[in-house]
Amino acid sequence: SKLYTAYVGANNTEVGHTAGQYVSDLLKGRGNVLEIKGARGASPTTDRHAGFRKTLAPGIRVVAELAGDWEREYVLKRLPNVLKQHPDVDLVFAHNDRMALGAYQVCK
């Protein structure tokens, strides 16, 4: 919209990039990751995903993705089935804190 003069917000590509670097370091360049993404088609989802995938070490595979729609409840309902299909997951990366909390609760 042209109804604003400035935008202050996160650089979502950089958020994904930083997460990808952290995951690569934490897993020492090897492992299987599950990515819990935000709302489909939303620019933060697209940008965080792109920055994350671009930065991951070559030995790290994203074995599954889950659309979490930014909400803990979606993750609580859907993650158990995804983990049953992919028991080899070493790390879960969620695009926001609410979804990360849901993933933590499921994994615990």
Residue pairs with C-beta under 8 A, 6 or more apart in sequence:
10 44
12 43
12 44
12 47
12 48
12 51
13 47
13 48
13 50
13 51
14 51
15 47
15 48
15 51
16 47
16 48
16 49
16 50
16 51
16 52
16 53
16 54
16 55
17 51
17 52
17 54
17 55
18 51
19 48
19 51
19 52
19 55
19 93
20 51
20 52
20 53
20 54
20 55
20 56
21 55
23 33
23 52
23 56
23 60
23 91
23 93
24 55
24 56
24 57
24 60
26 91
27 33
27 57
27 60
27 90
27 91
29 57
29 58
29 59
29 60
30 57
30 59
30 60
31 59
31 60
31 61
31 90
31 91
32 60
32 61
32 62
32 63
32 86
32 88
32 89
32 90
32 91
33 56
33 60
33 61
33 62
33 63
33 89
33 90
33 91
33 92
33 93
34 62
34 63
34 64
34 65
34 66
34 82
34 83
34 86
34 89
34 91
34 92
34 93
35 49
35 52
35 62
35 64
35 65
35 66
35 92
35 93
35 94
35 95
36 65
36 66
36 68
36 75
36 79
36 92
36 93
36 94
36 95
36 99
36 100
36 103
37 45
37 48
37 49
37 65
37 66
37 67
37 68
37 95
38 44
38 45
38 48
38 68
38 69
38 70
38 95
38 96
38 99
39 45
39 67
39 69
39 70
40 67
40 69
44 95
45 95
48 95
49 95
52 93
53 62
56 62
63 86
63 88
63 89
64 82
64 85
64 86
64 89
66 75
66 78
66 79
66 82
67 74
67 78
68 74
68 75
68 78
68 94
68 95
68 99
68 102
70 95
70 96
70 98
70 99
71 98
71 99
71 102
72 98
72 99
72 101
72 102
72 105
73 102
74 99
74 102
75 94
75 99
75 102
75 103
75 106
76 102
76 105
76 106
79 102
79 103
79 106
80 106
83 89
83 106
83 107
92 100
92 103
92 107
94 100
94 102
94 103
